[in-house]
């Protein structure tokens, strides 16, 4: 994690005044004001994005001359023109049921839930079908979310353990231009920072369509930084049709503590468990012929359960008195425990006309690791030049299996995967920010990752062991030119990678990385009310992964490339108004031939156009009987256009609108959220392959369109009490 992202405790007595610091802090404290990005010698001096007393009190009330603890959080300089930040105001503009829903605020990203409310979302981002995380590096509060060598898919990332209310900031880094980006940063990286800002105790209960019910509890100490909080969620639904019931419980707690002068610790712990059913796919020809209901399921026994627990301890020490924000040492060890059981059936009785093709996947993993970095200011070409050295390490112990199950009694009929994996990733990086000229800044560096695997297939005397190891070295860099006050031109290039699926490796093999080369150029603009960017990008992969219905997971395919344009704008024209808009067009195609795909074919499943717009108004309506009355109303609209499918077919477009309306009087708030307001009949998943869902029938080997039905309109009402 970037050192500048986590607060450091310093004393004001030791901080020399710098031109622009007060203005930057004041601007960041105002709603909708963007903090300066790195400074450009045109009036945007570097400053803190937040500055507050340790206890949240009034600095004027402190004793004159006494050391005053201050939390300083710097805004890290962007590594590309399209780097995006969504803060709490933008997150709350429209309703969100999960943290994966919040991901859709990132321009060009769409998350679908086609296999039940509990399985990790399928993520589409800038021409990538990241499936459940294979192409998008995800971090939450300093711990990685992507799972190495998960049996259901490389990079599997389940975000259900995070409630939308505790997301303080979402930072998306498209491409691979930052040395801190590592495994799975193919399309990019998204980092979640957590916090809760409502002081005292929050109790929120709600109910809605399809038997949905939710209880949310939170506590935030009144005089503590918002990063200190605890939150609990219990959610359940009967589902909008057969085989769609789900339930989950989650707990997230985090605290920030000063340990000594210039030293702080942040501790984050979470626990999560979920159970869910899945309706699976329907053949579109059956649906259009009226043979099955739109909400039906060929196999109602699909679904599974999932759990996660994690602990992160983030230690920060300022380098010295008077150091700039972010300078110093950071150390953040973490441990994550994960389990997944998943039963699915994509082809019916195609492979086994008698017993059926249902499979059960089991994956259990323990991840232990740490990040560490040291950052300092070193005047090489200018007084603002900085250097950072860091290391990242993780080790994963994984047990996994995949078995085919009989349709009648779920008896295992074949073992497809049965193994244990030990995966280790040890990385080191060097990053620098240098100003060769007054209006030019060069940021970038080098990262090296060493990956090692030990794999054991089977158990007992027949077990086969093998090992593999490899190293990936990638350079990353950005040139940032200040053109006018607030306007910057950026050009970026970077090399990234995706680790291989461990069970595909041979003994002694050099681990074959998927190698990524990304490039981007564009403009960024920011002032007190508006942040906007426009960028052209191109990404090439040495090889890729695409979903295969026969195995129920992603399988290797030839090299691919993406070319596109990304637009983004966030505006806070008034304290009571916030809006954000993102639009991305991408052409994703194969650059080599192999299997069913030829060079020039469009990559399947990936929407070419993804657009998202959010708007919220939060007026204060005055007072009633001496108590404050305020409202919040907002909407989020998502468009998916042109989704290529295998065999030259094209999926259906989707236009989804979610709206929210809340009214708060003193300590009581009533809320109403409506999802899919226009009741669009859409498909959140579309596939093309052969299948046979009639037991004992001669299989139909012709490819057919299969769909998973997206959720219809639903309504959710809530009552919240704020006690404090």
ABEGO torsion letter per residue (X at the ends): XBAAABBBBBBAAABBBBBGAAAAAAAAABBGBBBBBGEAGAGBBBBBABBBBAAGBBAAABBBGBBBBBBBBBBBBBABAABBBBBAAAAAABBBABAAAAAAABBGBBBBBAAEBGBBBBBBBGGBBAEAGAABBBBBGGBBABBBGBAAEBGBBBAAABBAAABABBBBBBEBABAABBBGBAAEBBBBBBEBABBEBBBBBBBBBGGBBBBBBBBBBAABBAABBBBBBBBBBAEABBGABBBBBBBBBBBBBBABBGBBBBBBBBBBBBBBBBAEBBBAAAAAAGABBAABBABAABEEBBBBBBBBBBBBBBABBGBBBGBEBBBBBBBBBBBBBBBBBAAEAAABAAAEABBBBBBBBBBBBBBBBBBBBBBAABAABBBBBBBBBBBBBBBBBBBBBBAAAGBBABBABBBBBBBBBBBBBBBBBBBABAABBBBEEBBBBBBBBBBBBEBEAABBBBBBBBBBBBBBBBBBBBABBGBBBBBBBBBBBBBBBAAABBBGBBBBBBBBBBBBBBBBBBBAABBBBBBBBBBBBABBBBBBAAAGBBBBBBBBBBBBBBBBBBBBABAABBBBBBBBBBBBBBABBEEABBBGBBBBGBBABBBBBBBBBBBBAEBBGGBBBBBBBBBBBBBBBGBBBBGGBBBBBBBBBBBBBBBBBEABBBBBBBBGAAGBBBBABBBBBBBBABBGBBBBABBBBBBBBBBBBBBBBBBBBBBX
